[in-house]
Amino acid sequence: METVSRIHASNLVAFAKDKPAVLVLSADLTSSCEADLFRDTFPDRFYTMGMAEQNMMGFAGGLAREGFEPYLHTFAVFLTRRVFDQVAMSVAYPNLPVRMVGFLPGLTTPGGVTHQAIDDVALMRVLPNMTILESGDATDVESVLDVAHAIPGPVYIRQLRGLLPRLFPKNEPMAFNHARILSQGDDVALLTSGITTQYAMEAVTRLQAGGVSVSHLHVSTLKPFTDPQVLEVLKSARHGVVTVENHSIIGGLGSAVAEVMAENGVGTRLRRLGIQDVYAHGASREYLLAEYGLDTSAIEGAVFELLGRGEELERRSDSKVRAVVEDKNRVEDL
């Protein structure tokens, strides 16, 4: 799998090159949010606001009223929870084209509760006029700015940074309110967003090898949530639906899917994988995803549960344990 490093940094410069109205605002996290290359390339279009996110949001609203298109860069928790009133009153209510680029969504940071944005989608979903986008790989990161730029009102982006996998072809960019169909089947519907899609793709490969038919959608537009493909896939799932999100199960992708199912009379089971109404602790990403049931094995287990094949998952787990013990014994024998 191809991996790309700091793709947002170079893409932001290329995106803004012929758009003089695009300005970048940073809340004292410039390099951490990959805005340093823009700062160095367009210093007269870059504003560092310090650790004063509420002021930055109000300032961005004023810039937007004057015809500019501000792109705010800081961590997701500081763009949503800390400045919620300013977002609501200075940006969403007047429906201004302010683009909030929030980094470290969910469990992508070992920083613990203060830095883990596990409620940001829920907060932004409740605001009228707000659009929510989420990147899941390098291709999404490369194309999300174009999607946001075409939207007349405010946009919140759950953005990724650092070394990223390329899950989707470079020539197939993110499309507004249009999920990517990654596999098709009628046993179970699987809807994922953000970083969880990579783990879900691995799970689907294993499930298909075992004869399970899965429709897998990668959802990059979390609001609005009116993509007709979603309802079509939900209706076709014979055994149930699984949603996976790097966010609380309350107010995010799982809630949006539940609303669609209820409003359209889709009478099948729904299993929501996400952070189960708890605060997470600080640790590595791989550890946290396993700890809170968002990794490949957890996704596979949720599908088996809907299929009534929980004993198969137990056998697989037992066989893994036996394999580890056998390997250990072989090493000791040597």
Steps between C-alpha positions, in 0.01 A plus 500: 500500500635844405555744783534878471651740753363846591279513192280778641798737522580486128138468391396813693762707314400360161130547575540864606748605231237648266248594773611833653194512728619188683659585834640262761461558875691300761449472876865450598515153337629594156745219430292249698213569258722506189438870433869595519563464126208734426638747755839499330354518147229762559604690816264791426202259493584323825391607850620344823241568768666336799315281746183709468266284299185694588659818369621318189147380421350847536782647292436238230132595491598863444741404221228294330260796512764704315524250214788282620499121539677416828631150572548450874766252611518348848410180679140383464417532871597868495301575183177352635465452875705799612345750258151358455312825573720698260453238228123512549455877518787643293518239222205258474217744573611752232586204270852623419761313289738423786687171464600335828777245449512289817793265557535202738139383479398227741767251605774616263700654787653355816428833674204371696168666576616861455605438138268223381204638304242229559195731496584748221272350236208501745561867583529609137206289381258690722587838343282618209691590180801287601658249262725224641764319297747233614818379332588132508822477299751700296265533202226643721748747651609609153144566385307612810601866460346510151177355640492752785579792268192426288262521799357851560461472878718386792685168483659291772768252387629208705851500356792257511868584521842338483563169323178384331402195295353541152193278508325651197636578152647846464279568198182426699466801734253546782152594381255708701216300662597192298644198679765278347369149429788271594321166477151371426300224662169431668585321825611804701537872435816660640531880517827652614663842518846645554782272610263210576458430129851356472427244773158426352655428160723240664200351679296483179780314322502239775121479512468455125759224512267327747200535271339807659350751256557861612401838359763744626458877473767755593310811614687831469202739529346472847268797456290524292428128517270459202702285260241267336760223483488471878130418518531257209777308676316501835188354341695222329673369814334169591665448839567851623714812491834585665631855534858576603622845600794661676256689722241445769212280391275789608442769241734381223482259208316230695235746611457636146453146365252417777297809410488404133396145587225614737362766269485260204375193684812288446425217742833331556757489780758775543834450674689826572874476554659809645589644837228365729405810700828505693814713504804334351843504655834587343688229310611409149243504224517124439456426869206740536318364194532148635410606855181678391390244240579675172766279345472228235413221745225705664342580164513138395348399833209745460417349161515146640269608781239618250539175307454295816848355463660618823635151569708523182671813628568322830660209312717744306608670822578163660703396195701823521576432866603142419723623217675743734552227761628256237744758366622568855545126563693454176734783594554345846570159343769656283 
